[in-house]
Amino acid sequence: MNNQNINQPILSIKNLRVIFSGEFGKAAAINDVSFDLFPKETLAVVGESGCGKTVTALSILRLIQSPQGEIEKGLIEFDGKNILKLDTRSLYRLRGNKISMIFQEPMTSLNPVLTIGRQLTEVLVFHQHVSENEAKDKTIEMLKLVQIPDPKTCLHQYPHHLSGGMRQRIMIAMALLCDPQVLIADEPTTALDVTIQAQILDLMLEIQQKLGTAIILITHDLAVVANIADRVVVMYAGKIVEEGNVKEIYDNPRHPYTQGLLKSLPRLDHLNNHNKEMRLTEMSGLVPSIYTQRIGCSFAPRCSYVTEQCRIKEPSFKTINKEHRTACFEWEKMK
């Protein structure tokens, strides 16, 4: 386990802007994104598809594909160094070692023609320069940790031999082999059924408690956040619109987009209530394309609190308390 000052960020992102080029020209997929990740915490980054969550995650490891995508400006600081300034060799040593990532679909991340054992042991040999036997022993221990039945047999299997849930456990094992300080989990349960989703999330929480890894959880599903996250960052149209600890966000949301996400969630206390007012609420409209020309607040066309000011001016962050901020002119009306 890494010894960290829990009051100092382990990862800091400042004023990050990523642009993409397409048939309609250049546009920002994320713009002026800033947040900190602290040791041993779980930070959830939430929002609908197209809000910039995955682009933010990929930017941390400089995995934005060029020439279509480009990190135009910003700072991503880890261990006192700006990741955006690292040379190629240093970047390779960082990825999968100090900072690891679990992707949405394990079948596209695992090599279909290599055994599970080969793929996992290669990570250790490359990053930690251990022998094949040492790598094999540690791989077996990690497979036990992620609750793979009969790890020794699993080493000789190929990805297609395993279920979706087992493949995702393999991806978690691979990401944690080198004891990273930061784990980025990009929609790690999207392709799994509800029962397996719960098992994977419980597993991630259990492993975090054992290893002390800081986690960035990328998700569109606020329902999974309550039981696993410490803090929440809400993104919309490439920007952060609200940030706070998980209790503040759930009990006292101060941005209409966050309120809309929460109102769309089923609640146990409503199951036996037949009052029509308790039915789930669907937000109207869609997340705008990055190529849409916008003036003022990006959420204004979908917002029930919208004023003329919202249509012509972009809101800056308002501090509600030391653990909660929002980018909304009308936040005081939301109680």
Buried (B, 14 or more C-beta within 10 A) or exposed (E): EBEBEEEEBBBBBBEBBBBBEEEEEEBBBBBBBBBBBBBBBBBBBBBBEBBBBBBBBBBBBBBBEEEEBBBEBBBBBBEEEEBBEBEEEEBEEBBBBBBBBBBBBBBEBBEEEEBBBBBBBBBBEBBBEBEEEBBBBBBBEBBEBBBBEEBEEBBEBBBEEBEBBBBBBBBBBBBBBBBBBBBBBBBBBBBBEEEBBBBBBEBBBEBBEEBBBBBBBBBBBBBBBBEBBBBBBBBBBBBBBBBBBBBBBBEBBBBBBBBBBBBEBEEEEBEEEEEEEEEEEEBEEEBBEBEEEBEBBBBBBBBEBBBEEBEEEBBEBBEBEEEBBBBBBBBEEBE
